[in-house]
Amino acid sequence: MQILWFKCNEIIPGVLIALIAIILALSGFLVSREIQPLNDTDYLCNMASNSETKLEEFKQEDHTAFVLGYTGEVGKELLKELKRTRPFKKIVLIGRRIIDLDPDFGPEFEQKKVDFDNITDYKEVFDGIDTGFCCLGTTRGKSGSEGFVKVDHDYILNSAEVAKEKGCKHFTLVSSQGADKNANLLYTRIKGQVEEELKVMHFDRLSVFRPGVLMCDREESRPGEAFFRTVLKPFSYFFPTAITTPTDVVAKAMVRVAVSKTENTTELFENKAIHALAGNVKCKVKKKSTNTDADQDL
Ligand SMILES: NC(=O)c1ccc[n+]([C@@H]2O[C@H](COP(=O)([O-])OP(=O)(O)OC[C@H]3O[C@@H](n4cnc5c(N)ncnc54)[C@H](OP(=O)(O)O)[C@@H]3O)[C@@H](O)[C@H]2O)c1
């Protein structure tokens, strides 16, 4: 008993010190990410500002859209945002299954069931649609390495190719923080490769979003991810733009970008930029009339 007490006396302070060291290291990392300045602040803030006016102008142009991966966590939030803002006269929801859709969505939301292994047999679902959103994806845990590559690489690129052939001008992809075609990690490597392969398809406009860890109440059970999200939750409260992104923030940013005009043919939005687009980062916007800078909450 005495030996046990002696051991506890030794172990508990050691464990506590290790825990405090981990928390401090993580906090230091998150602080450095949180205070990292945004690149292209003017570009992002201008895109996020006056969003109501841009939305109204965009609506007048009678655009149409498709959404791939609309049953996923980002996809569901995107649908809510599209329902709230209604920028498109028609929205085709393309997936491997049909779901019960709230009647509030209205007749402009149309579901189409396809077989992604033979997407060229379903070309007509993309006919004449000018804007595409892609939130497709799976995990190695769920689908294995091959299955992951099939969905996150092949399905996305094959669909993009058909969409382009059928008239898609603006393609928007939800990729991931850390995407890098040369990465050792399969996940980030595939994400990076898909981005690169989309670039050479030469859409009139390609918008790539690289969110951090997605914060949401995930419907599907993914215990590892759920544990990670629980650990990150308190940190994301203090450092909201460091490495996490709520799915509704991604969706809001995607719609704001879609209705904004730009000269750029390829845009890449990292995690913090996504928060800025959604209006979660204080922006300095040049006021045209006075030619002075003014802080503005967007
Ligand atoms: N998890 C994260 O923290 C994180 C972070 C950064 C980026 N991302 C990326 O962000 C994107 C969206 O993530 P998410 O969490 O919204 O994804 P999700 O909830 O897993 O949804 C994925 C979507 O892809 C569809 N899909 C999956 N496997 C399919 C298959 N074999 N055939 C046809 N459709 C299939 C799903 O359809 P069903 O509903 O029919 O399955 C669903 O609509 C993904 O590319 C993901 O890699 C995730």
PDBQT file of the ligand as one rigid body, heavy atoms in Angstrom, charges set to zero:
ROOT
HETATM    1  N1  LIG A 301     -13.851  15.809 -41.799  1.00  0.00    +0.000 N 
HETATM    2  C1  LIG A 301     -13.118  16.901 -41.752  1.00  0.00    +0.000 C 
HETATM    3  O1  LIG A 301     -12.784  17.426 -40.662  1.00  0.00    +0.000 OA
HETATM    4  C2  LIG A 301     -12.666  17.554 -43.044  1.00  0.00    +0.000 A 
HETATM    5  C3  LIG A 301     -11.772  18.606 -42.976  1.00  0.00    +0.000 A 
HETATM    6  C4  LIG A 301     -11.415  19.259 -44.148  1.00  0.00    +0.000 A 
HETATM    7  C5  LIG A 301     -11.933  18.860 -45.368  1.00  0.00    +0.000 A 
HETATM    8  N2  LIG A 301     -12.785  17.803 -45.428  1.00  0.00    +0.000 N 
HETATM    9  C6  LIG A 301     -13.317  17.430 -46.759  1.00  0.00    +0.000 C 
HETATM   10  O2  LIG A 301     -14.500  18.173 -46.979  1.00  0.00    +0.000 OA
HETATM   11  C7  LIG A 301     -15.353  17.468 -47.890  1.00  0.00    +0.000 C 
HETATM   12  C8  LIG A 301     -16.750  17.405 -47.318  1.00  0.00    +0.000 C 
HETATM   13  O3  LIG A 301     -16.670  16.773 -46.054  1.00  0.00    +0.000 OA
HETATM   14  P1  LIG A 301     -17.967  16.279 -45.275  1.00  0.00    +0.000 P 
HETATM   15  O4  LIG A 301     -17.546  16.024 -43.879  1.00  0.00    +0.000 OA
HETATM   16  O5  LIG A 301     -19.110  17.179 -45.561  1.00  0.00    +0.000 OA
HETATM   17  O6  LIG A 301     -18.211  14.873 -45.997  1.00  0.00    +0.000 OA
HETATM   18  P2  LIG A 301     -19.311  13.779 -45.615  1.00  0.00    +0.000 P 
HETATM   19  O7  LIG A 301     -20.203  14.277 -44.550  1.00  0.00    +0.000 OA
HETATM   20  O8  LIG A 301     -18.575  12.512 -45.383  1.00  0.00    +0.000 OA
HETATM   21  O9  LIG A 301     -20.161  13.682 -46.968  1.00  0.00    +0.000 OA
HETATM   22  C9  LIG A 301     -19.585  13.187 -48.106  1.00  0.00    +0.000 C 
HETATM   23  C10 LIG A 301     -20.513  13.229 -49.287  1.00  0.00    +0.000 C 
HETATM   24  O10 LIG A 301     -19.928  12.410 -50.309  1.00  0.00    +0.000 OA
HETATM   25  C11 LIG A 301     -20.843  11.372 -50.655  1.00  0.00    +0.000 C 
HETATM   26  N3  LIG A 301     -20.152  10.102 -50.866  1.00  0.00    +0.000 N 
HETATM   27  C12 LIG A 301     -19.300   9.482 -50.039  1.00  0.00    +0.000 A 
HETATM   28  N4  LIG A 301     -18.941   8.289 -50.548  1.00  0.00    +0.000 NA
HETATM   29  C13 LIG A 301     -19.600   8.157 -51.712  1.00  0.00    +0.000 A 
HETATM   30  C14 LIG A 301     -19.649   7.144 -52.705  1.00  0.00    +0.000 A 
HETATM   31  N5  LIG A 301     -18.953   6.021 -52.600  1.00  0.00    +0.000 N 
HETATM   32  N6  LIG A 301     -20.423   7.339 -53.777  1.00  0.00    +0.000 NA
HETATM   33  C15 LIG A 301     -21.134   8.481 -53.908  1.00  0.00    +0.000 A 
HETATM   34  N7  LIG A 301     -21.140   9.479 -53.012  1.00  0.00    +0.000 NA
HETATM   35  C16 LIG A 301     -20.370   9.322 -51.924  1.00  0.00    +0.000 A 
HETATM   36  C17 LIG A 301     -21.765  11.215 -49.475  1.00  0.00    +0.000 C 
HETATM   37  O11 LIG A 301     -22.967  10.622 -49.919  1.00  0.00    +0.000 OA
HETATM   38  P3  LIG A 301     -23.818   9.628 -48.945  1.00  0.00    +0.000 P 
HETATM   39  O12 LIG A 301     -24.525  10.551 -47.991  1.00  0.00    +0.000 OA
HETATM   40  O13 LIG A 301     -24.711   8.933 -49.859  1.00  0.00    +0.000 OA
HETATM   41  O14 LIG A 301     -22.826   8.764 -48.244  1.00  0.00    +0.000 OA
HETATM   42  C18 LIG A 301     -21.913  12.656 -49.012  1.00  0.00    +0.000 C 
HETATM   43  O15 LIG A 301     -22.849  13.330 -49.782  1.00  0.00    +0.000 OA
HETATM   44  C19 LIG A 301     -14.711  16.099 -48.077  1.00  0.00    +0.000 C 
HETATM   45  O16 LIG A 301     -14.026  16.081 -49.291  1.00  0.00    +0.000 OA
HETATM   46  C20 LIG A 301     -13.728  15.995 -46.922  1.00  0.00    +0.000 C 
HETATM   47  O17 LIG A 301     -12.609  15.186 -47.236  1.00  0.00    +0.000 OA
HETATM   48  C21 LIG A 301     -13.189  17.147 -44.284  1.00  0.00    +0.000 A 
ENDROOT
TORSDOF 0
